[in-house]
């Protein structure tokens, strides 16, 4: 047995290290090892697997399903739901939060303050304690768990196993923000109104650490096990330890002018890098608090309801609750990539990193997903009914209470008079003491009732691209000759024309308009003079689905800049009429063409733009790009430069009353080349031939003699950029 376990452990370790973790092969190795272990256990103790409960995988997470009043455990490598635990009565429909650390999983009812422990071995949620207040925080880590009461300004340590209090509430001296617990079990409580963070080491309150001025917006992140405070008011970060401040540094000008409340950070990251997002402007900064390397970007915000970003590997994931999607920024490509659709529409999204995987969950619905470091997405269906769950003694599976065929005929009572009468012997079966069947009795007797014709089950309609699929349950009672579909329009075709009595019980309806909704019924035809039976109508459905993301979003600037045209291709496989929602500078616009033109924008600026396709069935994922109005540089010759040997001056400002000399270009030559970036209005300069202009060229001159580059402004008398249509205005 030890040898089998060792070999299995080595095999699983090798599989995880060498294979891309799609879950298929790794799960296979796990299954082989599980079988081997069970066989070994049976040989060792003389018992099989009967009565045992599947073990919850170590690489997984518990996800809340508030509406159903349960939590489910999903496998990180496959996305499969391995088990679920039903929360106590009264919690269904309440918002809940899950605190999981190691083998401890606690659930807080945010409306009542009840804390419940999940028993992963039994898949139960019976151990609980009531802390009697709404709006509490529950945090755990390193064998410690705490309940934080923001309204009262207290922290209370609780027993993670029993869920009961281990100490009375302790005041923290202010109103707490969102707290975190590090791997050592130290609780960190931010007090924005005081500008401090209070640590609780081994359950005991420590000295407050000053991190900001009182009243600043503070948010805590656990980055690679280290607490990091982000001051949204001053755009600064502070790294803490139990001994105090370990380092501080500025985030830079990316958040200048941002609303401090809109500066968002995650509560935890898997490494030392922390993503910071200004939700109003879309400025994104990824800061490595260990190496201090910083990555900056901008994501589209108009029309999006963005939440705190999460970082996994080289990608930053930003929840967009207006679409139920994750915006994805790839730091290695320096670009937005394909968004990840999580829900079918707007909805709340929870993100956290655990075991090197990003988990995203809709606590109010059935949708969830797990994403690995390579960006592979595995969908999680939380509402699946085949997941193991705890059952109380005497409970029967739901399926046993659902009829699957015609009702059984009532038992035939024994005849006691007339021909064929029988007289059972008291205390013994009628077939004799041995229980064998009685001989068939001759003569007339009762007959089985003929089953009545029944209607088919309610049909289910599933929208597909160009079609609607209808499935239904067969009729109970008598067996019909066939099933036919009613409700198809003249421009629709039904396949097959009829379904036989043995199925398969499905129709496909092709054609119709995406702008129209259709409902259908299924008719069971019995023949032989028996009446046909029609089902109830199906729900309305469209013969289309929401389109995918548009492709190849590109921007072509107008001559001279100040705007241009964004173009894209329709989503893959879509050729019907669609409306495109374009989010860019100035807000949201709609168009039916695969292009949109912008004007009156500042040159030397960059704007994010996203395009989302929609039809009558809904909207698809957004595709993103950039409106880049960086003026294109042009090589030009210096003019009016042969009259004398006086050098041509390059200034630091186009206004002669400001700045000074940045450098010069040689005079007396008409072959001097410079690179012109853009042109701008400045001080008007006259020339000896009567020419004058207030245009100045912003350019860079490379001196071949010294190898030095000089960038600045030169009067357009010597450049003539105003006659070049490819030279843009600077702003």
C-alpha positions in Angstrom: 0.0 0.0 0.0 2.7 2.6 0.8 4.4 1.7 -2.5 1.2 2.2 -4.5 0.6 5.6 -2.8 4.2 6.7 -3.5 4.0 5.7 -7.1 0.7 7.4 -7.6 2.0 10.6 -5.9 5.0 10.6 -8.2 2.8 10.0 -11.3 0.4 12.8 -10.4 3.3 15.2 -9.7 4.9 14.4 -13.0 1.5 14.8 -14.8 1.0 18.3 -13.3 4.5 19.3 -14.0 4.8 18.1 -17.6 1.3 18.3 -19.0 -0.7 21.4 -19.8 -3.4 21.2 -17.2 -6.5 20.8 -19.3 -7.7 18.3 -16.7 -8.1 15.4 -19.2 -4.8 13.5 -18.7 -4.2 14.6 -15.2 -7.7 13.5 -14.2 -7.0 10.2 -15.9 -3.9 9.7 -13.8 -5.8 10.7 -10.7 -8.5 8.2 -11.5 -6.0 5.4 -12.0 -4.3 6.2 -8.8 -7.7 6.4 -7.0 -8.7 2.9 -8.3 -5.3 1.5 -7.3 -5.6 3.0 -3.8 -9.1 1.7 -3.3 -8.0 -1.8 -4.4 -5.0 -1.6 -2.0 -7.3 -0.4 0.8 -9.7 -3.3 0.1 -6.9 -5.8 0.3 -5.5 -4.3 3.4 -8.6 -4.0 5.5 -11.0 -6.4 3.7 -13.5 -3.8 2.7 -14.4 -2.2 -0.6 -15.5 1.3 -1.4 -19.1 0.8 -0.4 -20.3 3.6 1.9 -17.4 5.9 1.3 -17.8 9.5 0.0 -15.7 10.9 -2.8 -12.8 13.0 -1.6 -12.9 16.6 -2.5 -9.8 17.5 -4.6 -7.1 19.7 -3.2 -6.9 21.8 -6.3 -10.4 23.4 -6.1 -12.5 26.0 -4.5 -15.9 26.5 -2.9 -18.3 28.8 -4.8 -21.5 30.4 -3.5 -24.9 30.0 -5.1 -26.8 32.5 -3.0 -30.2 32.1 -4.8 -30.2 28.4 -4.2 -28.8 28.6 -0.6 -25.8 26.3 -1.3 -22.1 26.2 -2.0 -20.5 23.9 -4.5 -16.9 22.7 -4.8 -15.4 22.7 -8.3 -12.2 21.0 -9.5 -9.6 23.4 -10.6 -8.2 21.3 -13.5 -11.5 20.2 -15.0 -14.1 22.7 -13.8 -16.4 19.9 -12.8 -18.5 20.3 -9.7 -17.4 17.5 -7.3 -19.8 18.2 -4.5 -22.3 20.6 -3.0 -23.4 21.5 0.5 -26.9 22.9 1.2 -26.8 25.8 3.6 -29.1 25.9 6.7 -32.8 26.9 6.3 -33.4 30.6 5.9 -30.1 31.4 4.1 -31.4 30.8 0.5 -31.6 34.1 -1.3 -29.4 35.9 1.2 -26.0 37.3 0.0 -23.2 35.1 1.4 -19.4 35.3 1.4 -17.0 32.3 1.5 -13.8 32.3 3.5 -11.6 29.3 2.6 -8.1 28.6 3.9 -6.5 25.1 3.7 -9.1 22.6 5.0 -11.3 25.3 6.6 -14.3 26.7 4.7 -16.6 29.1 6.4 -19.7 30.8 4.9 -21.1 34.1 6.3 -24.8 35.1 5.8 -24.2 38.8 5.2 -27.8 39.6 6.0 -28.1 37.9 9.4 -24.5 37.5 10.6 -24.7 33.7 10.8 -21.4 31.8 10.3 -21.5 28.2 9.0 -18.7 25.7 8.6 -18.7 23.4 5.6 -17.7 19.8 6.3 -16.0 18.8 3.1 -15.9 15.1 4.1 -19.6 14.9 4.7 -20.7 17.7 2.4 -22.8 19.2 5.2 -23.2 22.7 6.6 -24.6 22.0 10.1 -22.0 23.6 12.5 -22.9 27.3 12.8 -23.0 30.3 15.1 -25.1 33.5 14.9 -23.3 36.9 15.3 -26.6 38.7 14.9 -25.7 41.7 12.6 -25.8 42.5 9.0 -22.8 43.8 7.0 -20.1 41.8 8.9 -16.8 40.7 7.3 -15.5 37.1 7.7 -11.8 36.5 7.1 -9.7 33.4 7.8 -6.1 32.2 7.3 -3.3 30.4 9.1 -5.6 28.5 11.5 -7.3 31.8 12.6 -10.7 33.3 11.7 -12.2 36.6 12.6 -15.5 38.4 12.4 -15.1 42.2 11.7 -18.0 44.5 12.5 -17.6 47.8 10.6 -20.6 49.4 12.2 -19.3 48.9 15.8 -15.6 49.1 14.9 -14.8 45.7 16.5 -12.8 42.5 15.7 -13.8 39.2 17.2 -11.7 36.0 16.9 -13.7 32.8 16.3 -13.0 29.1 16.4 -12.9 28.0 12.7 -14.0 24.5 13.6 -16.8 25.3 16.0 -17.6 28.7 14.5 -18.1 30.0 18.1 -16.4 33.0 19.6 -13.0 32.5 21.1 -12.7 36.1 22.5 -14.9 39.1 23.2 -15.1 41.8 20.5 -12.1 44.1 20.5 -12.4 47.8 19.5 -10.0 49.0 16.8 -10.5 52.7 17.3 -12.2 53.6 14.0 -14.4 52.3 11.3 -12.7 49.3 9.5 -12.3 48.9 5.8 -12.0 45.5 4.1 -9.6 43.4 6.1 -7.3 40.6 5.0 -5.5 37.7 6.8 -2.0 36.6 5.7 -0.6 33.1 5.6 0.7 33.4 9.2 -2.8 34.2 10.5 -2.1 37.9 11.1 -5.2 40.0 10.5 -4.7 43.4 8.9 -7.5 46.0 9.5 -7.4 49.3 7.6 -8.9 52.4 9.3 -9.3 55.0 6.6 -10.7 57.6 8.9 -7.5 57.3 11.0 -5.0 56.7 8.1 -3.7 53.6 9.9 -3.7 49.8 9.6 -4.1 47.7 12.8 -2.5 44.2 12.9 -3.8 41.3 15.0 -0.9 38.9 15.6 -1.9 35.4 16.9 -5.3 36.9 17.7 -4.0 39.8 19.7 -4.3 43.5 18.7 -1.0 45.2 17.8 0.1 48.8 17.5 -1.5 50.7 14.6 0.8 51.5 11.7 0.5 54.9 10.1 0.2 54.7 6.3 -1.6 57.9 5.3 -3.3 61.0 6.4 -6.6 60.7 8.1 -9.6 60.4 5.8 -7.6 59.0 2.8 -9.1 56.1 0.8 -7.3 52.9 1.7 -7.5 49.4 0.3 -5.6 46.3 1.3 -4.1 43.7 -1.0 -2.3 40.5 0.1 0.4 40.3 -2.6 2.4 37.0 -2.4 1.6 36.9 1.3 2.6 40.5 2.0 0.1 43.1 3.0 0.1 46.1 0.6 -1.9 49.3 1.3 -3.0 51.4 -1.7 -3.8 55.0 -0.9 -6.3 56.1 -3.6 -6.1 59.7 -2.5 -2.4 60.2 -3.1 -1.9 57.2 -5.5 0.8 55.7 -3.3 1.5 52.1 -2.1 2.9 51.0 1.2 4.2 47.5 1.9 3.8 46.3 5.5 5.0 43.6 7.9 4.3 42.8 11.5 7.2 45.2 12.3 5.7 48.1 10.4 6.3 49.8 7.1 8.7 47.9 4.8 8.7 50.3 1.9 6.7 53.0 0.1 6.6 54.3 -3.4 4.5 56.5 -5.7 2.3 55.2 -8.5 3.0 58.2 -10.6 0.7 60.5 -12.5 -1.6 57.9 -14.0 -4.1 58.5 -11.2 -3.8 62.3 -11.0 -7.4 63.6 -10.8 -9.0 60.2 -10.3 -11.8 59.8 -7.8 -10.1 58.0 -4.8 -13.1 55.8 -4.4 -12.6 54.6 -8.1 -9.1 53.4 -7.5 -9.6 49.6 -7.3 -7.2 46.8 -6.3 -7.8 43.1 -5.6 -7.9 41.7 -2.0 -5.2 39.2 -2.9 -2.7 38.2 -5.7 -0.7 35.1 -6.3 2.6 36.9 -6.6 4.2 40.2 -5.7 2.6 42.2 -8.6 -0.5 44.2 -7.8 -2.9 45.6 -10.5 -4.4 49.0 -9.8 -7.3 50.4 -11.9 -8.8 53.8 -12.1 -12.3 52.8 -12.9 -13.4 56.2 -14.2 -10.5 56.8 -16.6 -9.5 53.2 -17.4 -5.8 53.8 -16.4 -4.3 50.5 -15.4 -1.0 50.1 -13.5 0.6 46.8 -12.6 3.1 47.2 -9.8 5.6 44.6 -8.7 6.1 45.5 -5.1 9.3 43.4 -4.9 11.1 44.5 -8.1 9.1 47.8 -8.4 8.7 47.2 -12.1 5.5 48.9 -13.3 3.3 48.3 -16.4 0.8 50.9 -17.5 -2.1 50.7 -19.9 -5.5 52.0 -20.5 -8.7 50.0 -20.9 -12.1 51.3 -22.2 -14.5 52.4 -19.5 -17.5 54.0 -21.3 -20.5 51.8 -21.0 -18.6 49.4 -18.7 -19.2 48.9 -14.9 -15.7 47.8 -14.0 -14.6 46.1 -10.7 -11.3 45.4 -9.0 -8.7 43.8 -11.4 -7.1 40.5 -10.8 -3.7 39.3 -12.1 -2.7 35.8 -13.1 0.4 35.1 -15.0 0.8 37.7 -17.7 -2.8 38.7 -17.9 -4.9 41.2 -16.0 -8.6 40.3 -15.7 -11.1 43.1 -15.1 -14.7 42.2 -14.2 -17.3 44.1 -16.3 -20.6 43.7 -14.5 -22.5 45.6 -17.2 -21.9 42.7 -19.6 -21.0 39.8 -17.2 -17.6 39.5 -18.9 -14.0 39.8 -18.0 -11.9 42.3 -19.9 -8.4 40.8 -20.5 -5.2 42.8 -20.8 -2.1 40.8 -21.8 1.0 42.5 -20.3 3.2 40.5 -22.7 1.4 41.8 -25.8 0.7 45.3 -24.3 -2.9 45.0 -25.6 -6.4 43.9 -24.8 -7.3 40.4 -25.9 -10.6 38.6 -26.3 -12.9 39.2 -23.3 -14.1 36.2 -21.4 -17.9 35.9 -21.2 -19.1 34.6 -17.9 -22.8 35.3 -17.6 -25.5 35.7 -20.3 -25.9 39.4 -19.3 -25.2 41.9 -16.6 -24.5 40.5 -13.2 -22.2 40.6 -10.2 -18.9 38.8 -10.5 -16.5 37.6 -7.7 -12.8 37.1 -8.6 -10.1 35.5 -6.5 -6.8 33.6 -7.1 -6.3 30.2 -5.4 -3.8 27.4 -6.1 -2.4 29.3 -9.1 -5.9 29.5 -10.7 -8.3 32.4 -11.2 -11.8 31.7 -10.1 -14.7 33.9 -11.2 -18.2 33.3 -9.8 -21.7 34.8 -10.2 -23.0 34.4 -6.7 -26.5 35.1 -7.8 -26.6 32.7 -10.7 -25.4 29.4 -12.2 -22.4 30.7 -14.0 -18.8 30.3 -12.9 -15.4 29.6 -14.4 -11.8 28.8 -13.6 -8.9 30.1 -15.7 -5.3 28.8 -15.6 -2.1 30.8 -16.0 -2.1 30.2 -19.8 -5.5 31.8 -20.1 -7.5 28.5 -20.7 -11.1 28.9 -19.5 -13.1 26.0 -18.0 -16.8 26.6 -17.5 -18.4 25.6 -14.3 -22.1 24.7 -14.1 -23.0 25.2 -10.4 -26.6 24.1 -10.8 -25.9 20.6 -12.1 -27.9 18.0 -10.3 -25.5 15.1 -10.5 -23.0 16.4 -8.0 -22.6 14.4 -4.7 -24.4 16.0 -1.7 -25.2 14.9 1.8 -28.6 13.1 2.4 -30.3 12.6 5.6 -31.3 9.1 6.6 -34.5 8.0 4.8 -34.1 10.6 2.0 -34.8 9.2 -1.4 -33.3 10.5 -4.7 -35.5 13.0 -6.4 -35.7 10.8 -9.5 -37.5 8.1 -7.5 -40.5 10.3 -7.0 -40.9 11.3 -10.6 -43.2 9.0 -12.7 -41.5 7.6 -15.8 -44.4 5.7 -17.4 -48.1 5.0 -17.2 -49.6 4.6 -13.7 -49.5 1.0 -12.5 -52.9 -0.8 -12.7 -54.5 -1.4 -9.3 -54.1 -5.0 -7.9 -56.8 -7.4 -8.9 -58.7 -8.6 -5.8 -59.3 -12.4 -5.5 -62.7 -13.7 -6.6 -64.7 -15.2 -3.8 -67.8 -16.4 -5.7 -68.8 -17.7 -9.1 -66.7 -19.6 -11.5 -63.0 -19.3 -11.0 -63.3 -18.3 -7.3 -60.3 -18.7 -5.1 -59.9 -18.9 -1.4 -56.4 -17.9 -0.1 -55.2 -19.8 2.9 -55.0 -17.5 5.9 -51.4 -16.7 6.9 -49.8 -18.1 3.7 -49.3 -16.7 0.2 -52.0 -17.6 -2.3 -49.5 -19.5 -4.3 -48.9 -22.0 -1.4 -46.4 -22.3 1.4 -43.4 -22.2 -0.9 -44.6 -18.9 -2.5 -44.7 -20.3 -6.0 -47.2 -18.9 -8.4 -50.7 -20.4 -8.3 -51.9 -22.3 -11.4 -53.8 -20.2 -13.9 -57.5 -20.2 -13.1 -59.7 -20.9 -16.1 -62.9 -19.0 -16.8 -63.7 -15.3 -17.2 -61.9 -12.8 -15.0 -61.1 -9.1 -14.8 -59.0 -7.4 -17.6 -56.3 -4.8 -17.4 -57.6 -1.2 -18.1 -56.6 0.2 -21.4 -54.1 3.2 -20.9 -55.6 6.5 -21.8 -53.9 8.7 -24.4 -51.8 11.4 -22.8 -50.2 14.6 -24.0 -46.5 15.0 -24.6 -44.4 16.8 -22.0 -43.9 20.6 -22.2 -41.5 21.2 -25.1 -38.2 23.0 -24.5 -37.0 25.5 -27.1 -33.3 26.2 -27.6 -32.2 29.0 -29.9 -29.4 28.2 -32.3 -27.7 30.0 -35.1 -30.4 30.0 -37.9 -32.5 27.4 -36.1 -34.6 26.5 -33.0 -34.2 23.0 -31.4 -37.3 21.6 -29.7 -37.1 18.8 -27.3 -39.9 17.2 -25.4 -40.8 14.3 -23.1 -42.8 11.4 -24.5 -46.5 11.1 -23.6 -47.5 9.1 -20.6 -50.2 6.5 -20.9 -51.0 4.9 -24.3 -48.3 4.8 -27.0 -49.0 7.1 -29.9 -48.3 6.3 -33.5 -46.2 9.4 -33.9 -45.4 13.0 -32.8 -45.7 16.1 -35.0 -44.8 19.7 -34.3 -47.2 22.6 -34.6 -46.5 26.4 -34.8 -43.9 26.6 -37.6 -44.2 29.7 -39.8 -44.4 29.4 -43.6 -40.8 30.4 -44.0 -39.6 27.7 -41.6 -38.9 24.0 -42.2 -39.2 21.3 -39.6 -36.9 18.3 -39.4 -38.0 15.5 -39.1 -41.6 15.7 -40.3 -42.6 13.4 -37.5 -41.0 11.6 -34.6 -41.8 7.9 -34.0 -43.1 6.5 -30.7 -39.6 5.6 -29.6 -38.0 9.0 -30.3 -35.5 10.6 -30.4 -37.8 13.2 -29.0 -36.5 16.3 -30.8 -37.3 18.6 -33.8 -35.2 21.2 -35.5 -36.9 24.3 -37.0 -34.8 26.2 -39.5 -35.5 29.6 -41.0 -37.6 32.4 -39.7 -36.6 35.9 -38.7 -34.2 36.8 -35.8 -36.5 39.7 -35.1 -39.5 37.4 -34.5 -40.1 35.0 -31.6 -41.8 31.6 -32.1 -43.6 29.2 -29.8 -44.4 25.6 -30.6 -46.5 22.6 -29.4 -46.1 18.9 -29.9 -49.0 16.7 -30.9 -49.2 13.0 -30.1 -51.3 11.3 -32.8 -52.8 8.0 -31.7 -55.1 6.9 -34.6 -57.7 4.2 -34.4 -60.4 6.7 -33.5 -58.5 7.8 -30.4 -58.2 11.6 -29.9 -54.9 13.3 -30.5 -53.3 15.1 -27.5 -51.4 18.4 -27.7 -48.8 19.6 -25.3 -48.7 23.0 -23.7 -46.9 25.7 -25.7 -43.1 26.1 -25.5 -41.5 29.3 -24.4 -40.8 31.8 -27.1 -37.5 31.5 -28.9 -35.6 33.1 -31.8 -33.8 31.3 -34.6 -30.6 33.1 -33.7 -28.1 33.6 -30.9 -26.2 36.6 -29.7 -23.3 37.2 -32.1 -19.7 36.7 -31.2 -17.1 39.5 -31.0 -16.3 41.6 -34.0 -12.9 41.0 -35.6 -9.9 43.0 -36.6 -10.7 46.4 -35.0 -8.5 48.9 -36.7 -8.2 52.7 -36.8 -7.3 54.9 -39.8 -6.6 58.5 -38.9 -8.0 61.3 -41.0 -5.5 63.5 -42.9 -4.2 65.9 -40.3 -5.5 63.8 -37.5 -8.1 65.1 -35.0 -10.1 62.0 -35.6 -10.5 59.1 -38.1 -12.5 56.0 -38.7 -12.6 52.8 -36.7 -13.4 49.7 -38.8 -14.0 46.1 -38.0 -15.2 42.8 -39.5 -18.5 41.2 -38.5 -18.3 38.3 -36.0 -17.2 35.0 -37.3 -20.0 33.2 -39.1 -22.5 36.1 -38.9 -24.0 37.5 -42.0 -27.4 38.8 -40.8 -28.4 42.3 -39.9 -26.7 43.5 -36.7 -26.3 46.7 -34.7 -22.9 47.6 -33.4 -22.4 49.4 -30.1 -19.2 51.5 -30.1 -17.7 52.7 -26.9 -15.1 55.3 -27.3 -14.3 59.0 -26.6 -17.5 60.9 -26.0 -19.5 57.9 -24.9 -21.6 55.2 -26.7 -22.8 55.2 -30.2 -24.8 52.8 -32.4 -24.3 52.0 -36.0 -25.4 49.3 -38.5 -22.3 49.7 -40.6 -19.0 48.0 -39.7 -17.3 51.4 -39.2 -17.6 54.6 -37.1 -15.9 58.0 -37.7 -14.6 60.2 -34.9 -13.8 63.9 -35.1 -12.8 66.9 -33.0 -10.3 64.9 -31.0 -6.9 66.1 -29.8 -3.8 65.0 -31.6 -1.0 63.5 -29.6 -3.6 61.5 -27.6 -4.7 57.9 -27.4 -8.2 56.6 -26.7 -9.5 53.1 -26.0 -12.4 51.9 -28.2 -14.5 48.8 -28.0 -17.1 47.4 -30.4 -19.9 45.0 -29.5 -22.2 43.3 -32.0 -25.9 42.8 -31.1 -29.0 41.4 -32.7 -32.5 40.7 -31.4 -31.1 37.8 -29.4 -28.7 40.0 -27.5 -25.1 41.3 -27.5 -21.9 39.4 -27.9 -18.5 40.0 -26.5 -16.7 43.2 -27.2 -13.6 43.6 -29.3 -11.2 46.4 -28.4 -8.7 48.6 -30.1 -7.1 52.0 -29.9 -7.6 55.4 -31.5 -4.0 56.5 -31.7 -3.6 60.1 -32.7 0.1 60.2 -32.4 1.2 62.4 -35.3 3.3 60.5 -37.9 6.8 62.0 -38.2 8.0 63.2 -41.6 11.5 64.0 -42.9 11.8 67.5 -44.4 14.6 69.8 -45.7 15.3 73.1 -44.0 14.4 76.0 -46.3 15.4 79.7 -46.6 18.9 78.6 -45.2 21.3 79.8 -47.9 21.4 83.5 -47.4 24.1 83.3 -44.7 26.0 81.1 -42.3 24.0 82.0 -39.3 22.7 78.8 -37.5 19.0 78.0 -37.4 17.8 78.1 -33.8 15.9 75.2 -32.2 13.9 76.6 -29.2 12.3 74.9 -26.1 9.0 76.7 -26.7 7.2 78.1 -29.8 6.8 81.3 -27.8 9.8 83.6 -28.0 8.8 85.0 -24.6 9.2 81.7 -23.0 11.9 79.0 -22.8 15.2 79.3 -24.4 17.6 77.8 -26.9 17.6 73.9 -27.1 20.2 73.8 -29.9 21.0 74.8 -33.5 21.2 73.6 -37.0 24.0 74.7 -39.4 23.3 77.7 -41.6 24.2 78.4 -45.2 23.0 75.0 -46.4 19.8 73.8 -48.1 20.5 70.0 -47.6 19.8 70.0 -43.8 17.3 67.3 -43.0 15.2 67.1 -39.8 12.4 64.9 -38.6 9.2 66.9 -38.1 6.7 65.5 -35.6 3.9 68.1 -35.8 3.2 71.8 -36.0 1.9 74.3 -33.6 0.9 78.0 -33.3 3.4 80.3 -31.6 5.0 83.7 -31.9 4.6 85.2 -35.4 8.0 85.5 -37.2 8.6 87.8 -40.3 11.2 87.1 -43.0 13.2 89.4 -45.2 11.2 88.7 -48.3 8.0 89.8 -46.6 6.9 86.3 -45.6 5.7 85.8 -42.1 4.1 82.9 -40.1 3.1 82.0 -36.6 3.5 78.3 -37.3 6.4 76.5 -35.6 7.6 73.0 -36.4 8.1 70.6 -33.5 11.0 68.4 -34.7 14.2 66.4 -33.9 17.5 67.3 -35.6 20.3 64.7 -35.7 23.7 66.2 -35.9 25.9 63.8 -37.9 29.0 65.4 -36.6 28.3 64.9 -32.9 25.7 62.2 -33.1 23.5 64.3 -30.8 19.7 64.6 -31.2 18.0 67.9 -30.4 14.3 68.1 -30.1 12.4 71.4 -30.0 10.6 74.1 -32.0 11.8 76.0 -35.1 9.9 78.8 -36.9 8.1 77.4 -40.0 10.0 80.1 -42.0 12.8 77.5 -42.1 10.7 74.3 -42.3 7.5 75.1 -44.2 5.6 72.3 -42.5 2.4 74.3 -43.1 2.5 73.3 -46.8 2.8 69.6 -46.0 -0.6 68.0 -45.5 1.0 65.0 -43.8 2.2 67.1 -40.9 -0.4 67.2 -38.2 -1.1 69.9 -35.7 0.5 69.0 -32.4 -2.8 69.5 -30.4 
